[in-house]
Amino acid sequence: MRSGFTLIELIVVLSIISIIAAFAVPQFSKTILRSKARSAMTNISIIHAANALFLSRSGANTTAGDVAAINTALGLNIKADGATYSCSSGTECTATGTGFVVTTPNTSSGVATCTGTSCP
């Protein structure tokens, strides 16, 4: 008698693995997007705090238009990581990514809000 797996057994095992993968992959993608949105919220909060310090020192909000200019103007080391950051003069800083937008006003509240399908 030969030992080994039959073709039916292999097909059943592969079917079970593919069903599990069909559920796991979309959930993993959603988790990655939520993680990027949360990272953007944290970065926007850091940018807001640094901008408040910049305002107290220079008397004006930063008008940095992209993450490199924000890092230079505010002395930060923010990595874009799939989001596009921008600040407009005295109104707000935003981070835009795939399926989410994080915004914080340049006011004393500074609470970052996230809108979109991938926000936490």
Order of alpha helices (4+ residues) and beta strands (2+ residues): alpha-alpha-beta-beta-beta-beta
